[in-house]
């Protein structure tokens, strides 16, 4: 009788795929786990690709499902190529805006002014 925990069709490997450290200790995009999300609506798809330590890459594909899969594979290949040269978006050169001055409390309504008889305006 076969062992139910092991599938005879699955070949075991000592060097399992996944994240591997390079000589410098960094995980490279080609060796890391890659996440691909395809949002399909009709004959159009939005494709997002992300890898550990890299900024995501987005794209669109359209056509039948086979063409969309081919488009997603092209977006993945383009993302991997981009990650080799610049895995992160460049830092922003814009300086942060100075903090807004603290607001002061408004003065209470003067005695003798009437606000009771006026209907309030509906805001929503």
Backbone as a ProteinNet text record, in pm:
[ID]
protein_1_A
[PRIMARY]
XXXXXXXXXXXXXXXXXXXXXXXXXXXXXXXXXXXXXXXXXXXXXXXXXXXXXXXXXXXXXXXXXXXXXXXXXXXXXXXXXXXXXXXXXXXXXXXXXXXXXXXXXXXXXXXXXXXXXXXXXXXX
[TERTIARY]
83.2	0	88.7	47.1	125.8	113.9	218.9	219.4	130.6	22.3	-67.9	-5.7	104.9	165.3	252.8	302.1	389.2	319.4	322	264.3	373.2	353.7	458.5	487.9	394.7	414	503.1	517.7	594.6	738.7	830.3	971.5	1026.2	1093.3	1150	1284	1310	1435.9	1497.5	1628.7	1698	1706.4	1728.7	1739.7	1603.2	1518.1	1383.4	1388.5	1301.1	1300.3	1249.6	1283.9	1238.7	1348.3	1348.6	1445	1583.3	1681.7	1819.1	1901.1	1995.1	2080	2197.5	2235.1	2353.1	2474.4	2592.6	2713.9	2710.1	2639.2	2631.4	2519.8	2442	2335.1	2201.3	2194.9	2069.6	1994.3	1863.6	1779.9	1759.1	1787.6	1770.4	1630	1584.4	1448.4	1425.8	1527.8	1509.3	1501	1555.1	1554.3	1440.3	1371.4	1272.1	1132.7	1043.8	904.2	842.2	768.1	703.5	553	481.4	336	278.2	186.9	121.5	-28.5	-90.7	-235.6	-295.1	-396.4	-464.8	-610.4	-655.1	-794.3	-859.8	-945.1	-1003.1	-1145.5	-1174.4	-1309	-1335.4	-1418.1	-1445.4	-1320.9	-1282.1	-1161.3	-1042.8	-1050.2	-940.3	-894.5	-766.7	-711.7	-612.6	-614.8	-513.7	-419.9	-291	-192.4	-97.8	-78.8	16.7	119.4	246.8	355.2	439.6	472	554.8	649.7	767.3	868.2	921.8	976.2	1030.1	1144.7	1140.6	1245.5	1235.2	1126.3	1108.9	972.4	965.2	836.6	751.4	618.4	531.7	532.2	499.3	486.6	345.8	278.4	141.6	134	38.5	17.1	-121.5	-156.2	-285.2	-263.2	-357	-355.1	-498.7	-516	-651.8	-652.3	-769.7	-787.7	-856.3	-842.4	-899.5	-807.5	-845.6	-768.8	-625.6	-604.8	-468.3	-382.4	-440.4	-367.2	-339.1	-434.4	-415	-301.8	-297.5	-189.1	-55.1	-48.7	75.3	113.5	13.2	39.7	91.4	33.9	79.6	223.1	257.4	395	492.7	449.3	534.1	553.2	445.8	456.4	551.4	542.9	633.7	778.8	803.3	939.4	992.3	905.8	946.3	978.5	897.8	920.4	1053.2	1080.9	1207.6	1326.5	1313.9	1421.1	1438.8	1329	1335	1397.8	1360	1411.4	1562.2	1617.5	1762.2	1837.7	1784.8	1853.5	1806.6	1677.9	1627.3	1506.5	1532.2	1422.1	1325.2	1371.5	1286	1267	1150	1127	1226.5	1265.9	1360.6	1298.2	1384.1	1337.1	1284.2	1183.1	1123.7	1218.8	1232.9	1317.5	1236.9	1107	1021	1038.4	1060.9	1073.6	935.1	925.1	794.9	753.5	623.6	568.4	583.5	604.9	614.9	481.8	490.9	370.5	279.8	150	52.5	51.6	31.7	27.4	-91.2	-75.5	-182	-303.9	-420.1	-544.7	-584.7	-639.9	-688.3	-837	-885.6	-1028.6	-1105.6	-1226	-1308.4	-1373	-1398.5	-1460.3	-1605.1	-1654.1	-1794	-1887.1	-2010.1	-2109.5	-2133.5	-2152.4	-2176.6	-2313.2	-2320.7	-2449.6	-2542.9	-2665.7	-2765.9	-2788.2	-2706.7	-2731.8	-2826.2	-2917.4	-3017.2	-2977.5	-2974.1	-2953	-3060.6	-3145.1	-3245.1	-3354.4	-3396.3	-3510.2	-3475.5	-3349.3	-3308.5	-3304.6	-3359.5	-3351.8	-3207.8	-3166.2	-3030.8	-3030.3	-2921.8	-2907.5	-2864.7	-2929.2	-2893	-2761.5	-2664.8	-2533.8	-2523.2	-2603.9	-2592.9	-2718.6
-117.3	0	125	228.8	350.4	437.7	513.5	609.3	727.6	757.1	864.6	1003.6	1017.2	1147.7	1186.5	1089.2	1119.1	1085.2	1179.3	1158.9	1100.9	981.9	921.4	1001	1086.6	1165.6	1287.2	1327.9	1447.8	1408.7	1467.6	1438.5	1531.2	1473.6	1555.3	1609	1736.3	1799.5	1857.2	1843.8	1901.9	2052.9	2102.5	2246.1	2301	2323.3	2371.1	2512.8	2544.8	2678.9	2777.2	2902.1	3005	3107.1	3168.6	3273.5	3214.1	3272.5	3231.1	3356.8	3349.6	3464.6	3462.3	3581.7	3593.6	3603.9	3620.2	3629	3748.1	3854.3	3972.4	3958.9	3852.6	3832.2	3888.1	3950	4006.6	3903.8	3910.1	3822.5	3891.2	3822.2	3881.6	3856.3	3942	3931.2	3798.7	3748.6	3624.8	3503.4	3514.4	3401.9	3407.5	3519.1	3536.7	3495.3	3495.5	3463.6	3580.8	3551.2	3654.6	3633.3	3742.5	3738	3805.7	3736.3	3789.9	3789.7	3906.5	3918.6	3962.7	3888.5	3922.5	3949.9	4071.6	4109.7	4111.6	4014	3993.9	4047.6	4131.2	4183	4184.3	4090	4077.4	4032.9	4111.1	4076	4165.4	4231.7	4316	4266.8	4283.1	4241.3	4345.3	4366	4445.4	4346.1	4363.5	4269.2	4343.2	4285.9	4339.1	4233.2	4273.1	4180.5	4239.9	4158.3	4207.1	4098.9	4141.2	4051.5	4111.8	4027.7	4073.5	4170.7	4285.6	4385.1	4471.1	4456.1	4533.4	4601.9	4717	4784.4	4712.3	4717.3	4646.2	4709.2	4628	4672.8	4636.9	4731.3	4710.1	4726.4	4657.6	4669.1	4618.5	4629.9	4580.4	4487.3	4398	4306.6	4291.5	4263.8	4241.7	4137	4081.6	3975.4	3857.5	3740.5	3621.3	3578	3475.6	3437.3	3396.6	3329.6	3291.9	3415.9	3515.9	3639.4	3716.8	3712.8	3780.3	3713.7	3581	3510.3	3545.7	3550.8	3589.6	3733.1	3822.1	3960.7	3967.8	3885.9	3882.1	3831.5	3733.1	3681.9	3788.2	3869.2	3978.2	4083.8	4117.7	4214.1	4160.7	4031.6	3968.8	3977.9	3946.6	3952.9	4096.4	4193.7	4334.2	4377.1	4329.9	4363.9	4306.9	4182.1	4121.7	4196.1	4240.3	4316.2	4451.1	4517.4	4646.2	4628.6	4523.3	4500.2	4477	4425.7	4403.8	4536.2	4640.5	4769.3	4863	4861.1	4951	4886.6	4808.9	4738.8	4831.3	4948.9	5043.8	5169.3	5234.9	5363.6	5463.4	5565.4	5663.5	5741.8	5785.6	5867.1	5999.8	6051.3	6178.9	6293.1	6387.3	6504	6618	6602.1	6705.6	6709.2	6829.4	6844.2	6845.6	6794.4	6791.9	6933.5	6958.2	7090	7117.2	7243.4	7274	7246.3	7216.8	7186.5	7309	7285.4	7394.2	7452.4	7584.7	7643.5	7589	7585	7533.9	7623.5	7562.8	7638.5	7687.2	7806.8	7859	7833.6	7825.9	7803.4	7926.8	7907.6	8020.6	8083.3	8209.6	8282.2	8237.6	8227.5	8189.5	8297.1	8258	8352	8462.4	8583.4	8697.6	8684.2	8732.7	8733	8827.2	8787.3	8872.5	8840.2	8754.5	8718.7	8600.7	8604.6	8499.3	8398.6	8271.8	8164.6	8059.3	8074.3	7971.8	7965.4	8074.9	8075.8	8038.6	8029.7	8001.2	7850.6	7803.9	7660.9	7625.8	7506.5	7462.2	7407.2	7430.1	7385.5	7240	7160.2	7019.2	7011	6941.5	6929.7	6808.8	6709	6587.4	6559.8
0	0	0	-75.8	-89.9	33.4	58.8	168.8	130	207.7	168.2	180.8	253.6	272	153.8	77.4	-34.9	-165.3	-255.4	-387.4	-476.6	-534	-616.1	-742.8	-785.3	-906.2	-882.1	-755.9	-724.9	-694.5	-767.6	-747.5	-639.4	-540.2	-434.2	-478.6	-441.1	-475.2	-349.7	-338.7	-224.2	-237.4	-357.4	-378.1	-418.9	-320	-349	-402.9	-498.6	-554.3	-450.4	-469.7	-376.9	-358.1	-242.5	-216	-192	-255.1	-233.1	-212.2	-121.6	-95.8	-191.3	-236.3	-320.3	-229.2	-287.9	-206.8	-112	-150	-64.3	38.6	32.6	129.6	85.1	-31.7	-80.9	-163.8	-157.5	-238.7	-372.3	-480.4	-612.3	-663	-755.2	-806.8	-878	-947.9	-1022.9	-931.5	-809.9	-717.1	-616.1	-606	-500.3	-545.6	-450.7	-477.4	-553.6	-657	-737.3	-729.8	-704.7	-696	-819.6	-888.1	-1006.6	-980.8	-997.8	-980.1	-1112.7	-1158.3	-1283.1	-1249.7	-1277.7	-1257.5	-1395.1	-1420.7	-1553	-1557.3	-1657.6	-1678.5	-1828.8	-1870.4	-2013.3	-2086.8	-2188.6	-2264	-2226.9	-2110.1	-2060.8	-1924.8	-1898.5	-1769.7	-1719.9	-1590.9	-1524	-1456.8	-1477.7	-1426.7	-1332.1	-1214.4	-1118.4	-1084.7	-1079.4	-1051.7	-939.2	-838.3	-728.3	-681.8	-639.7	-586.2	-457.2	-371.5	-244	-269.7	-203.9	-217.4	-341.7	-418.4	-540.9	-538.9	-604	-615.8	-719.9	-704	-797.6	-936.3	-1033.9	-1172.1	-1217.4	-1283.1	-1328.7	-1478.7	-1539	-1681.4	-1717.5	-1843	-1890.8	-2008.8	-2028	-2142.1	-2188.8	-2314.7	-2364.1	-2474.2	-2495.8	-2594.2	-2528.6	-2590.5	-2527.8	-2413.9	-2342.5	-2223.3	-2255.1	-2367.5	-2405.8	-2431.7	-2499.7	-2527.1	-2398.3	-2304	-2176.1	-2097.4	-2098.8	-2029.7	-2093.5	-2225.4	-2293.2	-2257.5	-2248.7	-2208	-2065.3	-1976.6	-1836.9	-1828.9	-1909.7	-1911.7	-1961.5	-2058.2	-2107.8	-1999.3	-1925.7	-1815.8	-1709.8	-1679.6	-1583.3	-1631.1	-1757	-1810.9	-1807.3	-1842.4	-1838.2	-1694.9	-1598.4	-1457.9	-1409.5	-1442.8	-1401.2	-1460.5	-1584.5	-1648.8	-1579.2	-1545.7	-1475.5	-1337.7	-1265.8	-1131	-1129.5	-1239.7	-1245.3	-1236.9	-1299.9	-1302	-1191.1	-1159.2	-1054	-985.7	-880.5	-813.9	-740.8	-702.9	-631.3	-714.5	-696	-760.1	-703.1	-779.2	-725.3	-610.2	-518.4	-406	-458	-391.9	-430.1	-397.6	-489.6	-467.1	-404.7	-392	-337	-186.1	-134.6	9	71.1	191.6	256.7	293.2	288.3	319.6	468.5	505.5	647.9	717.4	845.1	922.3	926.5	918.8	924.3	1065.2	1075.4	1209.1	1288.2	1417.9	1504.3	1493.2	1492.8	1482.9	1621.3	1626.6	1753.4	1763.1	1884	1905.3	1860.7	1809	1766.9	1889.2	1878.9	1990	2005.8	2128.2	2147.9	2094.2	2062.7	2009.3	2111.1	2059.2	2146.8	2212	2333	2402.4	2330.9	2318.7	2255.3	2108.4	2045.1	1905.2	1902.5	1807.5	1798.9	1691.4	1730	1632.6	1647.5	1747.5	1774.6	1669.5	1615.7	1524.8	1382.1	1348	1210.4	1187.6	1075.6	1046.3	1007.2	1046.8	1011.7	870.1	804.2	665.5	662.4	576.3	562.7	486.7	543.6	480.4	389.4	410.5	329.5	254.4
[MASK]
++++++++++++++++++++++++++++++++++++++++++++++++++++++++++++++++++++++++++++++++++++++++++++++++++++++++++++++++++++++++++++

